[in-house]
Amino acid sequence: MHDLTMFVCVCTRACILQHAFMCVQEHVIVTSTANLKPRVETRGPLKEGQVGEDKRVIRMLAFYGVFGNDGKLVSEELSNQDSPLQITVKRARLTRVEVVVLVLYTGPMFVLYNGILRGFGNCGEVEEGIEFGSDAFWARIESVTVATRVAKSKNKFASTIHVLASAIKKLQGISDDEQGTILYRGLGGLDVHDFVKSRGFTEKAFMSTTKSLKVAMDYSGVKQGALSLFTTVCRKQ
């Protein structure tokens, strides 16, 4: 078997086992892209400085591209019928498991993946009927830490995070951003005095940024009276 095919098969099986095991141990609901019925996830835009509810339809895998039994694209040749998303998948040469993990990460699973990598964070279960963004909502979220959940399940999603890193590096390779493009990240009012005194920091997780200063300002905590904003510059490798 070709090395890449072996890699895709092993990672696919590992990711499935990791998420299936986590579901059994912790009752975490993971979106299934194989389900014929569309599912929705909650992770949305800001409303008055807070994360707001968003209904995101999870589509069939064919929406992203046509994949063979080996998990790779059947054809990487671009066609006039390809959607912009399918063109991106082909240009980056993403595999099926990489697409699935990207869908999971851009949904609620980012909480667990980044929490594991950073070594902190909360991921409590919110029961149906609790109002999104309410005090009860945040109380339930904060009722269980990522560290506690991982310790109980003995699952750190190692293969999943490995696949996610692979997918992001591929997307980075086809980025059209020019050298020197400025990116912003709102820090939600985080105290940065110790950071300013230091020589920098290391982000152990996947860090979201935006080209829009306005979007970053919404996440900066300025509306709560505690502005903190991170700025970085793109450099092509």
C-alpha positions as CSV (number, residue, x, y, z in Angstrom):
1,M,0.0,0.0,0.0
2,H,1.3,3.5,-0.9
3,D,2.6,5.4,2.1
4,L,0.0,8.3,1.7
5,T,-2.9,5.8,1.4
6,M,-1.6,4.0,4.5
7,F,-1.4,7.3,6.4
8,V,-5.0,8.3,5.4
9,C,-6.4,4.9,6.4
10,V,-4.6,4.8,9.7
11,C,-5.5,8.4,10.6
12,T,-9.2,7.8,9.6
13,R,-9.5,4.8,11.8
14,A,-7.8,6.4,14.7
15,C,-10.0,9.5,14.5
16,I,-13.2,7.5,14.3
17,L,-12.1,5.4,17.3
18,Q,-11.1,8.5,19.3
19,H,-14.5,10.2,18.8
20,A,-16.5,7.1,19.2
21,F,-14.7,6.3,22.5
22,M,-15.3,9.9,23.7
23,C,-19.0,9.6,22.9
24,V,-19.3,6.4,25.0
25,Q,-17.3,7.8,27.9
26,E,-18.6,11.3,28.1
27,H,-21.8,11.5,26.0
28,V,-20.2,14.1,23.7
29,I,-22.3,14.5,20.5
30,V,-20.1,14.5,17.5
31,T,-21.5,15.6,14.1
32,S,-21.7,12.8,11.6
33,T,-21.0,13.9,8.0
34,A,-22.3,10.5,6.9
35,N,-25.8,11.2,8.2
36,L,-28.3,11.8,5.4
37,K,-30.2,14.2,7.6
38,P,-28.5,17.7,7.9
39,R,-27.3,18.4,11.5
40,V,-26.7,21.8,13.0
41,E,-24.0,23.0,15.3
42,T,-23.8,26.1,17.5
43,R,-20.9,28.5,17.2
44,G,-21.7,31.9,15.9
45,P,-21.1,35.6,15.5
46,L,-20.8,38.1,18.3
47,K,-23.7,39.9,19.8
48,E,-22.8,42.8,22.1
49,G,-19.4,41.4,22.6
50,Q,-20.5,37.9,23.4
51,V,-20.6,34.8,21.2
52,G,-24.1,34.4,19.7
53,E,-26.1,31.4,18.5
54,D,-25.6,30.3,14.9
55,K,-27.3,27.5,13.1
56,R,-24.8,25.9,10.7
57,V,-26.0,23.1,8.3
58,I,-23.6,20.2,8.1
59,R,-23.5,18.9,4.5
60,M,-22.8,15.6,2.9
61,L,-19.1,14.9,2.1
62,A,-19.9,15.2,-1.7
63,F,-20.4,18.9,-1.0
64,Y,-16.6,19.2,-0.4
65,G,-15.5,16.8,-3.1
66,V,-15.6,13.2,-4.4
67,F,-13.4,10.8,-2.4
68,G,-12.4,7.3,-3.2
69,N,-12.3,4.3,-0.9
70,D,-8.7,5.2,0.0
71,G,-9.8,8.6,1.4
72,K,-8.2,10.6,-1.3
73,L,-9.8,12.8,-4.0
74,V,-10.9,10.8,-7.0
75,S,-9.6,13.7,-9.2
76,E,-7.6,16.8,-8.4
77,E,-8.2,18.3,-11.8
78,L,-10.3,21.5,-11.6
79,S,-13.5,21.8,-13.6
80,N,-16.0,24.5,-14.3
81,Q,-18.6,22.7,-12.2
82,D,-16.5,23.0,-9.0
83,S,-17.7,25.3,-6.3
84,P,-15.2,27.7,-4.7
85,L,-15.0,25.3,-1.7
86,Q,-14.4,22.3,-3.9
87,I,-11.6,24.2,-5.7
88,T,-10.0,24.9,-2.4
89,V,-10.2,21.2,-1.4
90,K,-8.6,20.2,-4.7
91,R,-5.9,22.9,-4.6
92,A,-4.9,21.9,-1.1
93,R,-5.2,18.2,-1.9
94,L,-7.2,17.6,1.2
95,T,-8.1,14.0,2.1
96,R,-11.5,12.9,3.3
97,V,-10.4,12.7,7.0
98,E,-8.8,16.1,6.8
99,V,-12.1,17.6,5.6
100,V,-14.1,15.8,8.3
101,V,-11.7,17.0,11.0
102,L,-11.8,20.6,9.7
103,V,-15.6,20.5,9.9
104,L,-15.4,19.2,13.5
105,Y,-12.9,21.9,14.5
106,T,-14.9,24.7,13.0
107,G,-17.9,23.5,15.0
108,P,-18.0,22.8,18.8
109,M,-15.1,20.4,18.9
110,F,-12.6,23.3,18.8
111,V,-13.3,23.7,22.6
112,L,-11.8,20.3,23.3
113,Y,-9.0,20.3,20.8
114,N,-7.7,23.7,21.8
115,G,-8.3,23.1,25.5
116,I,-6.2,19.9,25.3
117,L,-3.4,21.7,23.5
118,R,-3.4,24.7,25.9
119,G,-3.8,22.7,29.0
120,F,-6.9,24.6,30.2
121,G,-10.5,25.4,29.3
122,N,-14.1,24.4,30.1
123,C,-16.4,22.0,28.3
124,G,-19.4,21.2,30.4
125,E,-22.5,19.8,28.9
126,V,-25.5,22.2,28.4
127,E,-28.8,20.5,28.6
128,E,-31.5,21.1,26.0
129,G,-33.8,24.0,27.0
130,I,-31.2,26.2,28.6
131,E,-31.1,29.6,27.0
132,F,-28.0,30.2,24.9
133,G,-25.7,32.7,26.5
134,S,-27.6,32.8,29.8
135,D,-26.0,32.6,33.3
136,A,-27.2,29.0,33.5
137,F,-25.6,28.3,30.1
138,W,-22.2,29.5,31.2
139,A,-22.5,27.8,34.6
140,R,-23.0,24.5,32.8
141,I,-20.1,25.2,30.4
142,E,-17.8,25.9,33.4
143,S,-19.0,22.9,35.4
144,V,-16.5,20.6,33.7
145,T,-12.9,21.4,32.8
146,V,-11.2,20.0,29.7
147,A,-8.5,18.5,32.0
148,T,-11.1,16.7,34.0
149,R,-12.9,15.3,30.9
150,V,-9.6,14.1,29.4
151,A,-8.4,12.5,32.6
152,K,-11.7,10.6,32.9
153,S,-11.8,9.4,29.3
154,K,-8.0,9.0,28.9
155,N,-8.4,10.4,25.4
156,K,-6.4,13.4,24.0
157,F,-7.5,13.2,20.4
158,A,-3.9,12.8,19.3
159,S,-4.6,11.5,15.8
160,T,-7.4,14.0,15.2
161,I,-5.2,17.0,16.2
162,H,-2.4,15.6,14.0
163,V,-4.8,15.4,11.0
164,L,-6.0,19.0,11.8
165,A,-2.5,20.3,11.8
166,S,-1.9,18.6,8.4
167,A,-5.0,20.1,6.9
168,I,-4.1,23.6,8.1
169,K,-0.6,23.4,6.8
170,K,-2.0,22.4,3.4
171,L,-4.4,25.3,3.4
172,Q,-1.6,27.6,4.4
173,G,0.4,26.5,1.4
174,I,-2.3,27.7,-1.0
175,S,-3.0,30.9,0.8
176,D,-3.2,34.0,-1.5
177,D,-2.3,36.4,1.3
178,E,0.6,38.6,0.5
179,Q,3.8,39.0,2.5
180,G,3.2,41.5,5.2
181,T,-0.6,41.0,5.5
182,I,-1.7,42.1,9.0
183,L,-3.9,39.8,11.0
184,Y,-5.7,40.6,14.3
185,R,-7.0,38.7,17.2
186,G,-9.2,40.1,20.0
187,L,-8.2,38.8,23.4
188,G,-11.4,39.6,25.3
189,G,-10.0,42.0,27.8
190,L,-7.1,39.6,28.8
191,D,-4.5,41.3,31.0
192,V,-1.4,41.5,28.8
193,H,1.0,43.4,31.2
194,D,3.1,40.3,31.9
195,F,3.2,39.6,28.2
196,V,4.4,43.1,27.4
197,K,7.2,42.7,29.9
198,S,8.3,39.4,28.4
199,R,10.0,38.4,25.1
200,G,6.9,36.9,23.7
201,F,4.8,33.8,24.0
202,T,4.1,30.4,22.4
203,E,0.6,29.5,21.3
204,K,0.3,25.7,21.7
205,A,-3.1,25.5,20.1
206,F,-4.7,26.7,16.8
207,M,-5.2,30.4,17.0
208,S,-7.9,32.1,15.1
209,T,-7.2,35.5,13.5
210,T,-9.0,37.9,11.2
211,K,-8.0,40.5,8.6
212,S,-10.8,42.8,9.9
213,L,-9.8,45.1,12.7
214,K,-13.5,45.7,13.3
215,V,-14.2,42.0,13.9
216,A,-11.2,41.8,16.2
217,M,-12.4,44.8,18.2
218,D,-15.7,43.0,18.8
219,Y,-13.7,40.2,20.5
220,S,-11.3,42.5,22.3
221,G,-13.4,43.3,25.3
222,V,-13.6,47.0,24.5
223,K,-17.4,47.0,25.1
224,Q,-16.7,45.7,28.6
225,G,-14.1,48.4,29.2
226,A,-11.0,46.2,29.0
227,L,-9.4,46.3,25.5
228,S,-6.8,43.8,24.5
229,L,-5.8,43.2,20.9
230,F,-3.1,41.0,19.3
231,T,-1.6,41.9,15.9
232,T,0.7,39.7,13.8
233,V,2.1,39.9,10.2
234,C,2.0,37.1,7.7
235,R,5.2,35.7,6.4
236,K,5.4,33.3,3.4
237,Q,7.6,30.3,4.0
